[in-house]
Amino acid sequence: MWFVRLLLILAINLAVLFFALANLGVTVTLHWWNPDSAGTRVNLVLALVVAYALGFLTFFAVSAVRELRLRRKCARLNRQIEKMREELDALRMAPLEGAAPARPVLGEGEKA
């Protein structure tokens, strides 16, 4: 599965690279907050790289938060498992004092 993911990321990066190379000399006007403003003229490749980097950083931040939550949950569950194992080991080693005496096995036709 990691190989397919790696190939997909590589294909996307190559597509971005080819798009950037095909539009190397093109400039665009960016309107930041007000669409009626004059805007800022920037190179398309620069705008593309900045947008791509911001998207990557956003994805990384969301993924990092999710990963940290999962690691914290996994650590909590591992501690819980370890406590249960210790309790089970203690119960296995506990003496059977006060246990009911064993009842004899009765054959057919015998009464207790």
C-alpha positions in Angstrom: 0.0 0.0 0.0 2.8 2.4 0.8 4.2 1.8 -2.7 0.9 2.9 -4.4 0.8 6.0 -2.1 4.4 6.9 -3.1 3.6 6.5 -6.8 0.5 8.7 -6.4 2.5 11.4 -4.6 5.2 11.2 -7.3 2.7 11.5 -10.1 1.1 14.6 -8.5 4.5 16.2 -8.0 5.5 15.5 -11.6 2.2 17.0 -12.8 2.8 20.2 -10.7 6.4 20.4 -12.0 5.3 20.0 -15.7 2.6 22.6 -15.2 5.1 25.0 -13.6 7.6 24.5 -16.5 4.9 25.0 -19.1 3.9 28.4 -17.5 7.3 29.7 -16.5 6.9 33.2 -18.0 3.2 33.8 -17.1 2.2 36.3 -14.5 -1.2 36.5 -12.8 -3.0 39.1 -10.8 -4.0 38.1 -7.2 -6.8 39.9 -5.5 -6.3 39.2 -1.8 -9.5 40.4 0.0 -11.4 42.8 -2.3 -12.1 41.5 -5.8 -12.4 45.1 -7.1 -8.9 46.1 -6.0 -6.1 46.4 -8.5 -4.4 43.3 -7.1 -0.8 42.1 -7.0 1.0 40.8 -10.1 3.0 37.7 -9.3 4.6 34.9 -11.3 2.3 32.0 -11.8 4.9 29.5 -10.8 5.6 31.4 -7.5 1.9 31.5 -6.8 1.6 27.8 -7.5 4.5 26.8 -5.3 3.2 29.0 -2.4 -0.3 27.5 -2.7 1.1 24.0 -2.9 3.3 24.5 0.1 0.4 26.0 2.1 -1.7 23.0 1.2 1.1 20.6 2.3 1.6 22.4 5.6 -2.2 22.3 6.3 -2.3 18.6 5.5 0.8 18.0 7.7 -0.7 19.9 10.7 -4.0 18.0 10.5 -2.2 14.7 10.1 0.1 15.5 13.0 -2.8 16.2 15.3 -4.5 13.0 14.3 -1.3 11.0 14.7 -0.6 12.4 18.2 -4.2 11.6 19.3 -3.8 8.0 18.0 -0.4 7.6 19.7 -1.8 8.9 23.0 -4.8 6.5 22.8 -2.5 3.6 21.9 -0.3 4.3 24.9 -3.3 4.5 27.2 -4.7 1.2 25.9 -1.2 -0.5 26.3 -1.1 0.7 29.9 -4.6 -0.7 30.4 -3.6 -4.0 28.8 -0.5 -4.2 31.1 -2.7 -3.6 34.2 -5.1 -6.4 33.1 -2.2 -8.8 32.5 -0.8 -8.1 35.9 -4.3 -8.6 37.5 -4.7 -11.9 35.5 -1.3 -13.1 36.7 -2.2 -12.3 40.3 -5.5 -14.1 40.0 -3.8 -17.2 38.5 -1.3 -17.3 41.4 -4.0 -16.7 44.1 -4.5 -19.5 46.5 -7.8 -21.4 46.4 -8.5 -21.2 50.1 -12.1 -21.7 51.1 -13.0 -23.4 47.8 -15.8 -25.9 47.9 -14.7 -29.5 48.3 -14.6 -31.5 45.1 -17.8 -33.6 44.6 -17.3 -37.2 43.6 -18.3 -38.2 40.1 -21.3 -40.4 40.3 -21.9 -43.3 38.0 -25.2 -44.3 36.4 -27.8 -45.3 38.9 -25.9 -44.0 41.9 -27.4 -41.4 44.3 -25.6 -38.8 46.2 
